[in-house]
Amino acid sequence: MKRVIIIGATSGIGRALASLYIAEGWTTGLCGRRTAFLEDLRSVAGKQVLVRAMDVTDTVAARKVFVELVQVMGGVDLVIISAGTGYLDPSFPWEKELETLKTNVTGFAAIAHAAFEVFRHQGFGHLAGISSIAAIRGGSVPAYHASKAFVSNYLQGVRCLAAASGLQIHVTDILPGFVDTAMAKGDGLFWVASPEKAALQIFRAISKKKYRVCITKRWQIIAILLRVMPSGVYNGLLCRKKGKVDRGM
């Protein structure tokens, strides 16, 4: 029986992924700040599901909870980091920027590093992180775009370390576009996927051990355009349009 730990499983993509892995018979460790939202999954699946409270912004405590959960599960085959945050606020308050950085940068790195240490000790494992299409370029929500770029680059760095180790450690960078969650705010949203549809495509990509995948698949077109679009055009389309910010990506 395979074992997965999902960080940030209380809602959205993380919760939809949890339901998929439980349905597939995986032993599933679920972590999040609001454990009450996870208890219903455990009540249905029973001993197959383990629930732990975790706030990734408290990096020391979060790493301790993670390691203890791995020990209880007797090891882990797959770790998915879905915890993330971002704010659409034209007043641009520092407090919200800081919270985004604590969650998406130091919180993410703390668990990704702990997972790699476990995998290196085991000799195998698979790390998947939920980044964003917003990682490709900066935008009107600076901390969110920058932090997701950090996620993607950190995952690439871990992949390099894994390759150098010669161990069976796989890394998947997941870049969703707009998904119908609490984070999808702003005008002009398009190609909005349900959490269930996004989770199914992520599940399949992880199963195939893909390096990087856009979710849903059509967002590959946007990713290419963002990479080649001249700055003048990009700024005109996004950065100067108030209220049309891609914080939900």
DRENPALO-431039 format. One line per field, with one value per residue: residue number from 1; chain; x, y, z of N, C-alpha, C, CB in turn. Coordinates in steps of 0.1 Angstrom, whole numbers. Glycine has a CB too. Example, Ala and Ser with C-alpha at 12.3 -4.5 7.8 and 13.67 -1.06 7.14 Angstrom:
// DRENPALO-431039
num <- (1_2)
cadena <- (A_A)
n.px <- (132_128)
n.py <- (-57_-22)
n.pz <- (78_71)
ca.px <- (123_137)
ca.py <- (-45_-11)
ca.pz <- (78_71)
c.px <- (132_129)
c.py <- (-33_0)
c.pz <- (78_79)
cb.px <- (113_141)
cb.py <- (-45_-6)
cb.pz <- (90_57)
***
This chain:
// DRENPALO-431039
num <- (1_2_3_4_5_6_7_8_9_10_11_12_13_14_15_16_17_18_19_20_21_22_23_24_25_26_27_28_29_30_31_32_33_34_35_36_37_38_39_40_41_42_43_44_45_46_47_48_49_50_51_52_53_54_55_56_57_58_59_60_61_62_63_64_65_66_67_68_69_70_71_72_73_74_75_76_77_78_79_80_81_82_83_84_85_86_87_88_89_90_91_92_93_94_95_96_97_98_99_100_101_102_103_104_105_106_107_108_109_110_111_112_113_114_115_116_117_118_119_120_121_122_123_124_125_126_127_128_129_130_131_132_133_134_135_136_137_138_139_140_141_142_143_144_145_146_147_148_149_150_151_152_153_154_155_156_157_158_159_160_161_162_163_164_165_166_167_168_169_170_171_172_173_174_175_176_177_178_179_180_181_182_183_184_185_186_187_188_189_190_191_192_193_194_195_196_197_198_199_200_201_202_203_204_205_206_207_208_209_210_211_212_213_214_215_216_217_218_219_220_221_222_223_224_225_226_227_228_229_230_231_232_233_234_235_236_237_238_239_240_241_242_243_244_245_246_247_248_249)
cadena <- (A_A_A_A_A_A_A_A_A_A_A_A_A_A_A_A_A_A_A_A_A_A_A_A_A_A_A_A_A_A_A_A_A_A_A_A_A_A_A_A_A_A_A_A_A_A_A_A_A_A_A_A_A_A_A_A_A_A_A_A_A_A_A_A_A_A_A_A_A_A_A_A_A_A_A_A_A_A_A_A_A_A_A_A_A_A_A_A_A_A_A_A_A_A_A_A_A_A_A_A_A_A_A_A_A_A_A_A_A_A_A_A_A_A_A_A_A_A_A_A_A_A_A_A_A_A_A_A_A_A_A_A_A_A_A_A_A_A_A_A_A_A_A_A_A_A_A_A_A_A_A_A_A_A_A_A_A_A_A_A_A_A_A_A_A_A_A_A_A_A_A_A_A_A_A_A_A_A_A_A_A_A_A_A_A_A_A_A_A_A_A_A_A_A_A_A_A_A_A_A_A_A_A_A_A_A_A_A_A_A_A_A_A_A_A_A_A_A_A_A_A_A_A_A_A_A_A_A_A_A_A_A_A_A_A_A_A_A_A_A_A_A_A_A_A_A_A_A_A)
n.px <- (8_6_19_10_15_-2_2_-17_-44_-70_-88_-99_-76_-59_-76_-93_-74_-67_-91_-90_-66_-73_-95_-81_-69_-46_-26_-31_-18_-29_-25_-30_-41_-67_-80_-105_-118_-109_-116_-139_-132_-115_-133_-148_-129_-114_-88_-71_-66_-47_-46_-32_-25_-12_7_24_38_50_78_96_79_62_80_87_62_58_79_73_49_56_71_51_36_53_72_72_59_51_50_30_29_6_-2_-7_-9_-23_-31_-55_-53_-57_-46_-22_-10_17_16_0_16_38_27_21_47_58_42_43_70_91_76_69_95_105_91_95_123_124_111_128_150_139_134_160_171_155_160_144_115_89_84_60_50_27_28_24_9_14_40_57_60_64_38_7_3_27_42_29_33_62_68_57_73_96_89_88_114_128_119_131_157_158_153_177_195_185_191_218_223_218_197_163_145_119_106_80_68_40_19_-8_-35_-63_-83_-113_-115_-112_-92_-93_-99_-109_-115_-123_-116_-108_-111_-116_-111_-126_-119_-118_-115_-90_-74_-76_-61_-37_-31_-28_-6_14_14_26_51_59_80_73_41_13_-18_-52_-45_-47_-36_-10_-6_-9_12_34_30_33_60_72_62_66_78_64_40_30_29_9_-13_-17_-5_-13_-40_-64_-79_-80_-64_-41_-42_-55_-43)
n.py <- (-12_22_53_86_120_150_183_211_204_211_224_233_225_208_194_181_165_148_133_118_103_88_74_58_40_46_50_78_108_138_172_204_237_238_214_203_204_182_160_147_133_114_101_86_71_59_41_44_70_97_125_156_186_215_244_259_283_284_272_255_239_228_212_193_181_170_151_134_124_110_90_76_66_48_56_73_76_96_131_159_193_216_238_272_308_340_375_397_429_462_482_473_462_457_437_416_409_399_377_361_356_342_319_308_308_305_286_267_259_248_224_211_207_191_169_160_152_130_114_110_95_73_64_67_84_109_142_167_199_226_251_279_294_320_321_325_352_384_403_421_414_413_398_373_364_364_346_322_318_313_288_271_273_263_237_228_230_211_188_188_181_156_142_143_127_102_86_72_96_116_147_169_198_218_238_255_272_294_283_272_282_296_314_324_352_385_404_393_366_335_303_288_261_234_224_196_188_199_186_159_160_167_145_125_135_134_106_99_108_134_162_189_205_221_232_236_216_234_257_257_270_297_299_297_320_340_338_347_371_406_431_455_450_431_446_464_448_435_447_473_473_479_460_437_413_385_370_346_325)
n.pz <- (0_-9_3_11_18_23_23_34_30_36_20_-14_-41_-26_-9_-28_-40_-19_-16_-39_-37_-14_-24_-41_-25_-11_18_37_48_62_64_79_89_98_111_116_92_80_93_85_63_74_90_73_58_78_95_73_69_83_104_109_127_113_108_84_85_109_111_124_142_122_106_126_131_106_103_124_116_93_105_120_99_88_69_37_4_-13_-13_-12_-16_-10_4_4_-1_-9_-17_-29_-29_-35_-19_-10_15_38_57_46_24_38_51_29_19_41_41_15_8_30_45_25_17_41_45_20_21_44_34_14_29_42_20_10_31_30_4_-18_-32_-39_-46_-49_-58_-55_-75_-96_-126_-124_-116_-137_-146_-131_-114_-106_-80_-61_-41_-43_-70_-70_-49_-59_-80_-66_-55_-78_-87_-65_-64_-88_-81_-60_-76_-90_-70_-63_-86_-86_-64_-72_-64_-64_-65_-73_-87_-91_-106_-103_-121_-118_-135_-134_-108_-94_-65_-31_-35_-61_-72_-85_-116_-149_-151_-166_-183_-160_-138_-121_-87_-86_-112_-117_-98_-107_-131_-120_-104_-123_-137_-117_-113_-137_-132_-141_-149_-150_-151_-166_-153_-160_-190_-212_-203_-209_-232_-224_-207_-225_-240_-220_-215_-238_-244_-251_-228_-228_-240_-222_-198_-205_-209_-183_-159_-158_-156_-134_-109_-123_-117_-115_-92_-85_-97)
ca.px <- (0_14_17_11_13_-6_2_-27_-55_-83_-98_-94_-69_-54_-87_-97_-63_-69_-102_-85_-57_-80_-103_-72_-65_-34_-25_-30_-16_-35_-20_-36_-44_-81_-82_-119_-123_-103_-121_-149_-125_-110_-145_-152_-118_-109_-73_-63_-63_-42_-48_-23_-26_1_8_37_45_58_86_101_69_57_89_86_49_60_88_66_39_63_75_39_32_63_78_62_62_48_47_24_28_-5_-4_-3_-18_-21_-41_-58_-57_-51_-39_-9_-5_29_12_-4_28_46_21_23_61_60_36_47_85_98_68_71_109_107_85_102_136_122_107_140_158_133_136_174_173_148_165_134_104_84_79_52_46_17_33_13_13_19_54_64_64_59_25_2_4_42_46_24_41_76_68_55_86_105_85_92_129_132_117_141_170_157_155_191_202_181_198_232_224_216_186_151_137_113_101_70_64_26_15_-22_-41_-74_-91_-124_-112_-113_-81_-96_-106_-106_-123_-117_-111_-112_-106_-116_-113_-131_-108_-118_-108_-75_-68_-75_-50_-25_-30_-23_8_23_15_35_63_63_88_65_28_3_-31_-54_-36_-48_-28_4_-6_-7_26_43_28_39_74_78_55_74_74_55_27_26_24_-3_-24_-20_0_-20_-54_-68_-90_-79_-51_-42_-38_-61_-36)
ca.py <- (0_34_63_100_131_162_195_220_195_214_229_235_214_198_185_173_155_139_124_109_93_79_65_48_31_50_55_92_118_151_183_217_244_236_199_200_202_169_149_139_123_103_94_77_61_52_41_47_85_103_139_164_201_221_257_259_295_280_262_245_230_221_202_183_174_162_140_125_117_100_78_69_60_39_60_80_75_108_143_170_206_224_249_285_319_352_385_407_441_473_491_468_462_449_425_405_405_391_364_354_351_332_306_303_307_297_275_257_253_240_211_205_203_179_157_155_145_117_106_106_85_61_60_69_93_117_155_175_212_234_265_286_301_333_320_328_366_393_409_431_409_410_387_360_360_361_334_311_316_306_274_264_272_255_223_225_228_198_178_187_174_142_136_141_117_89_79_73_107_124_160_174_212_219_252_257_285_297_272_277_281_309_323_328_365_394_404_388_352_327_289_284_247_230_217_182_186_202_175_147_162_167_131_118_140_128_92_97_114_145_172_202_204_232_227_225_215_245_268_256_281_310_298_300_335_348_337_354_384_417_437_466_444_424_456_470_438_431_455_486_471_478_450_425_408_371_364_333_315)
ca.pz <- (0_-10_14_6_28_16_31_29_25_41_10_-28_-48_-17_-5_-39_-42_-8_-19_-50_-31_-5_-32_-48_-15_-5_32_34_59_58_73_76_101_102_111_116_78_75_101_78_54_83_96_62_54_90_97_61_69_95_103_118_126_109_102_78_88_121_103_134_146_110_103_136_128_93_106_133_108_84_114_123_86_84_56_28_-10_-21_-5_-20_-8_-16_12_-2_1_-17_-14_-39_-21_-41_-9_-9_28_40_65_37_17_47_53_17_19_52_37_1_6_41_48_15_17_53_43_9_26_53_26_7_39_44_8_9_40_25_-9_-28_-29_-49_-41_-58_-52_-62_-79_-103_-138_-119_-113_-149_-146_-120_-117_-97_-66_-62_-32_-47_-82_-66_-41_-67_-88_-57_-54_-90_-87_-54_-68_-98_-73_-54_-86_-93_-59_-64_-97_-82_-54_-79_-58_-70_-60_-83_-84_-100_-104_-108_-123_-121_-139_-125_-102_-86_-50_-24_-40_-74_-71_-95_-128_-161_-150_-178_-182_-146_-136_-108_-80_-89_-125_-116_-90_-115_-140_-112_-100_-135_-139_-106_-116_-148_-128_-150_-143_-149_-158_-164_-150_-169_-201_-221_-197_-215_-242_-217_-202_-236_-243_-210_-216_-250_-246_-248_-215_-231_-242_-209_-188_-210_-207_-170_-148_-158_-155_-120_-106_-131_-112_-116_-79_-83_-105)
c.px <- (9_10_19_8_9_-7_-7_-38_-69_-93_-91_-87_-64_-64_-92_-86_-64_-80_-98_-76_-63_-88_-94_-66_-51_-36_-22_-29_-20_-31_-27_-38_-58_-84_-96_-124_-117_-109_-131_-143_-120_-122_-150_-142_-112_-94_-65_-59_-58_-42_-39_-25_-12_-1_22_45_53_67_91_91_64_67_88_73_51_68_81_56_45_67_62_34_42_71_67_68_61_45_42_23_18_-8_1_-13_-14_-33_-42_-63_-49_-43_-25_-3_7_25_8_7_36_40_22_37_63_54_42_62_91_90_70_85_111_102_92_116_134_119_119_149_153_136_151_177_167_155_156_123_100_79_72_48_37_23_21_18_18_34_63_69_58_45_20_0_18_46_41_32_55_77_66_67_96_102_90_107_135_131_127_154_170_159_170_199_198_189_213_234_223_205_173_141_132_107_92_66_50_22_0_-25_-52_-81_-101_-123_-114_-102_-84_-105_-101_-115_-116_-111_-116_-105_-105_-120_-119_-119_-107_-112_-93_-68_-66_-63_-37_-21_-23_-8_18_25_25_49_68_71_80_52_20_-10_-42_-45_-35_-39_-13_5_-3_7_36_42_34_54_80_72_64_69_63_41_21_21_11_-15_-28_-17_-7_-35_-58_-79_-89_-65_-52_-38_-44_-53_-26)
c.py <- (12_44_77_109_144_173_206_213_199_219_229_223_204_189_175_162_144_129_114_99_83_69_54_39_34_53_70_101_132_161_196_224_241_221_195_197_189_157_141_129_111_95_83_67_54_52_44_62_89_118_146_179_206_235_259_272_293_268_251_234_222_210_190_175_165_150_129_117_107_88_70_61_49_42_67_79_88_119_154_182_215_236_262_295_330_362_394_420_453_482_486_468_452_436_413_400_396_378_355_348_340_319_300_302_299_285_263_250_244_226_204_199_190_167_151_148_131_108_101_95_71_55_62_79_102_130_162_188_219_248_272_291_314_333_325_342_373_399_418_427_404_398_373_355_356_348_322_308_309_291_266_262_263_240_219_222_214_186_177_179_159_135_133_130_103_80_81_83_115_137_165_188_214_234_254_271_288_284_277_274_295_319_329_341_375_393_397_374_344_313_285_269_245_224_203_179_188_191_162_148_161_152_123_122_134_113_89_103_125_155_185_200_216_226_238_226_228_257_267_267_294_310_302_315_344_349_346_368_396_425_448_461_438_435_462_461_436_442_469_485_468_468_438_418_392_364_350_322_307)
c.pz <- (0_0_8_18_20_26_26_23_29_31_-4_-34_-38_-12_-16_-42_-31_-11_-30_-44_-22_-13_-39_-38_-8_10_31_47_54_68_69_90_107_101_111_102_73_82_94_68_62_88_85_59_66_91_85_61_83_93_114_116_123_103_97_81_101_117_112_137_134_106_113_134_116_96_114_125_99_93_117_111_82_71_48_13_-18_-11_-15_-12_-15_-8_5_0_-8_-15_-26_-32_-28_-32_-6_5_30_48_57_28_25_49_41_16_29_48_25_0_18_45_38_16_30_51_31_13_35_45_19_16_41_32_7_19_36_12_-20_-23_-40_-42_-52_-51_-61_-64_-85_-117_-135_-117_-125_-150_-134_-124_-106_-83_-64_-53_-37_-60_-78_-58_-49_-76_-79_-56_-66_-90_-76_-58_-79_-91_-66_-64_-90_-82_-59_-75_-94_-72_-60_-73_-66_-64_-72_-78_-95_-97_-111_-109_-127_-127_-129_-121_-93_-71_-44_-29_-54_-74_-82_-107_-139_-160_-162_-176_-168_-144_-122_-100_-83_-102_-125_-108_-98_-124_-132_-108_-111_-138_-129_-109_-127_-145_-137_-142_-140_-157_-155_-162_-152_-181_-210_-216_-202_-226_-236_-212_-213_-240_-233_-211_-227_-252_-242_-235_-217_-232_-229_-199_-192_-207_-192_-159_-147_-157_-140_-119_-114_-129_-112_-103_-77_-89_-96)
cb.px <- (-10_14_26_1_25_-20_17_-20_-52_-81_-102_-85_-58_-48_-99_-99_-49_-72_-114_-78_-45_-90_-110_-61_-63_-28_-15_-43_-1_-50_-5_-48_-43_-91_-74_-128_-117_-88_-126_-159_-113_-102_-156_-155_-108_-113_-70_-72_-76_-27_-63_-9_-31_8_5_36_36_49_97_107_57_56_103_85_38_67_101_60_31_76_81_28_30_57_84_60_54_37_59_10_41_-17_3_-1_-19_-19_-38_-69_-52_-61_-47_1_-16_39_1_-16_36_48_6_20_70_54_21_42_91_100_54_69_119_100_70_104_143_111_96_147_159_118_132_183_167_134_170_127_107_73_91_40_59_3_46_9_0_12_58_56_59_68_14_-11_-7_49_42_9_41_81_58_42_92_104_69_87_135_124_103_142_172_144_147_198_197_166_198_238_213_229_184_144_146_102_112_58_75_16_24_-31_-46_-83_-82_-138_-98_-112_-68_-103_-103_-92_-127_-107_-115_-107_-92_-125_-101_-143_-110_-133_-115_-74_-77_-88_-51_-26_-44_-32_8_16_2_30_74_50_100_73_21_4_-32_-69_-38_-62_-28_6_-20_-17_29_40_13_35_79_75_42_74_86_59_27_38_35_-2_-21_-11_14_-16_-59_-71_-103_-81_-47_-33_-43_-75_-28)
cb.py <- (0_39_60_103_134_160_201_230_181_225_243_246_220_206_193_181_161_146_132_117_100_87_73_56_18_63_47_97_117_150_184_216_259_244_193_211_213_169_154_149_130_109_103_85_69_38_27_45_93_98_143_159_207_212_268_257_307_276_269_252_238_231_207_189_183_171_144_132_128_106_83_79_70_25_49_95_64_106_148_166_213_215_248_283_323_349_392_403_439_481_492_475_459_457_429_410_417_399_366_362_363_337_309_312_321_306_279_263_265_246_211_215_214_182_161_167_153_119_114_119_89_64_46_55_101_111_163_167_220_234_264_298_302_337_306_324_372_404_398_436_397_422_389_362_372_373_335_312_330_313_273_271_286_258_222_236_239_196_183_201_180_142_145_154_118_81_84_59_115_115_170_165_221_211_258_255_285_307_261_271_275_307_315_317_371_393_418_397_346_333_288_293_239_220_219_177_195_215_172_144_175_175_124_120_155_130_86_104_103_152_176_214_191_242_221_225_203_250_268_242_282_311_284_292_338_343_323_345_385_427_443_474_433_417_467_473_425_419_457_494_459_492_457_428_414_366_373_334_321)
cb.pz <- (12_-24_26_-6_38_9_32_19_28_52_14_-27_-56_-5_1_-52_-42_5_-24_-61_-25_4_-43_-55_-21_-12_41_27_63_56_73_68_98_94_122_123_70_77_114_70_47_95_99_49_47_90_103_49_65_98_106_116_140_98_113_63_90_134_96_146_152_99_102_150_126_83_112_145_99_79_127_127_75_83_49_32_-17_-31_4_-27_-6_-17_26_-17_16_-32_-1_-49_-6_-48_4_-19_38_48_75_29_12_60_56_4_21_65_35_-9_6_53_49_1_17_65_40_-3_34_63_16_1_52_46_-5_12_54_21_-8_-32_-16_-58_-36_-63_-50_-55_-88_-94_-147_-107_-110_-161_-159_-116_-119_-102_-64_-57_-18_-51_-92_-59_-29_-75_-93_-43_-53_-102_-86_-41_-74_-108_-63_-46_-99_-95_-45_-67_-110_-76_-44_-78_-44_-70_-50_-90_-81_-101_-110_-99_-134_-109_-154_-132_-95_-91_-47_-9_-40_-83_-57_-100_-132_-166_-136_-191_-189_-138_-139_-109_-65_-89_-136_-108_-78_-123_-147_-99_-96_-147_-139_-92_-120_-160_-127_-156_-152_-153_-154_-177_-136_-173_-209_-222_-182_-222_-250_-205_-197_-249_-244_-196_-217_-262_-238_-260_-209_-243_-253_-203_-187_-224_-213_-167_-149_-170_-164_-114_-109_-147_-99_-127_-68_-88_-116)
***
